[in-house]
Amino acid sequence: MLDNKTHRLVEKQDFIHIAILLTIALVIGMYLIATTILINKDGVVYIEQARNFSSDPSLGMRGIYPPGYPFLIYIAHRIVTLISNNVSVETWIYSAQSISLLCRMLSLIPLYFIGKLLVGSRNSYLALLILIFLPYPAEYGSEIVREWPHIFFLATAFLFLILASTNGNWRMFAAAGLFAGIGYIIRPECAQIVLYGMLWLLVGLFIPRAGINKFKAVCLTLILIIGFLIPAIPYSIMRGELLPPKLKTVVSSNRNYQIERVEKPVYIASVTPKDILKALGKLTERIGENLMYFFVLPLIIGLYYHFRRPKELLTDGRLFISALIILYVAMMMMLHINFGYMSRRHFMPMIVFTAFYIPTGLLIIADWISGINITGNENKQKNTQKWFFILLTVGILICTMKLPRLADVEIKGYRETAKWLMANTAPINIIAVPDTRITFYAQRQGVEYYDANIPGQADYVVRIVKDKDEKAGTGKETGPEYSTWTDKQKKDKLVIYKVIH
């Protein structure tokens, strides 16, 4: 037991660590928001769904995506409009980005204490410092995506579950379930907390725990499930679906079940060894990209060091980390095999919850290097710490170099096209676009098209043109009204045509 003085010092150190992490995350996040030229495609859908809460809440609840994140955007926008009375597109964008950044910062608090329980406060602090600088997780914290809002609720539920599994406190089991249930309304993957609770129960049937008998373990798991169902059941009833669309597709026995809510039809195909190898290759690539490749080896070494004794990991928080890694590897493999893609964003939870083991891996590598380079009576421990600091600094510098958003010509071209449409078209005009972000920024009615199939009701057509003589393809278009470069090297332009009806 720590005496009161030591306990106060530990609490003060935790507060300092968290304050530093929050400050750095805020600075990086504000910088990325300030340098955003064009939001991501999903951001348009989230904002449109958030707007529906103002006009018809039922539409917001039944939108393309689960309503949790759009509702948070709506609340943030309401607060902003109360202060500034501004309802422009930029207000919606900044409201959405602010929610992502806020959730990223809030996530660091439960994550820090999860790391403290798993690897100690120092390693937890260093791990989150690395995580903050990793470019893609940092970027998602300033984009209009639901990754960090999802992780905030997942991490909070995860923390309560780890604490509850050690002390058997039913309130913590209830809190874990409740936060997972709320997170489920943002991303269905938050339901994994229930799976981890059931795994904890299953292990407890074979490995007795001090102060928690089998009957109590069953009751505590039921409390976890009930806590989850309190927000999850009303949401599922309102949506009219119990399983996420993609999960329904995977478990469906009908191999020709067509996926809804994707841009193009996708069909489930039979699994071959080639498909598995491709999925494994893509999985390795995505993990490497998220960790900037530099931190991949330290992560592998750190995981091996902490998980090398399988019997021990069944009795503490490492049980849940092991389950999380297995679950996400399986899900990512299934996603690629069944749907043909695997995004860097999908790996966020696995990267976030395994980052705690990177400092250990770095320290082991530093110790190896130190053993090779040590001379005379040089202190090996000091030499190891020196090499650890060098490796950590190099890794953070690599991440920092990737962070700045360079002014992409293609992105600028989209904004310039939107600016022309806003100034030269009427609000009632319908614009056919290859990317709905153009009409979103232009505040015009947009119809997205694919290939050369231009919608007949369009008044204007925006095309990506590779040849200066290429026409809009409707047969009724005038000459180009406006054009701007998207890629000078490939000689691609965005060209606006006016359609004569």
Protein Blocks (a to p, Z undefined) as FASTA:
>chain_A
ZZfklmmmmmmmmmmmmmmmmmmmmmmmmmmmmmpmbdcfklmmmmmmmmmmmmmmmlmm
mmmbdfklmmmmmmmmmmmmmmnopabfklmmmmmmmmmmmmmmmmmmmmmmmmmmmnoj
klmmmmmmmmmmmmklmmmmmcccfklmmmmmmmmmmmmmmmmmmnopaklmmmmmmmmm
mmmmmpmklmmmmmmmmmmmmmmmmmccehiafklmmmmmmmmmmmmmmmmmmmmmmnop
abdfklmmmmpmblkbccehiabdcddddddfklmmmmmmmmmmmmmmmnoommmmmmmm
mmmmmmmpmklmmmmmklmmmmmmmmmmmmmmmmmmmnopacfklmmmmmmmmmmmmmmm
mmmmmmmmmmmmpghjbcfklmmmmmmmmmmmmmmmmmmmmmpccddfklmmmmmmmmmm
mmmccfkbccddfbfklmmmnopacdddehjlccfkbmbdcdddfbfkbcehnopaccdf
bdcdfblklopacddddddZZ
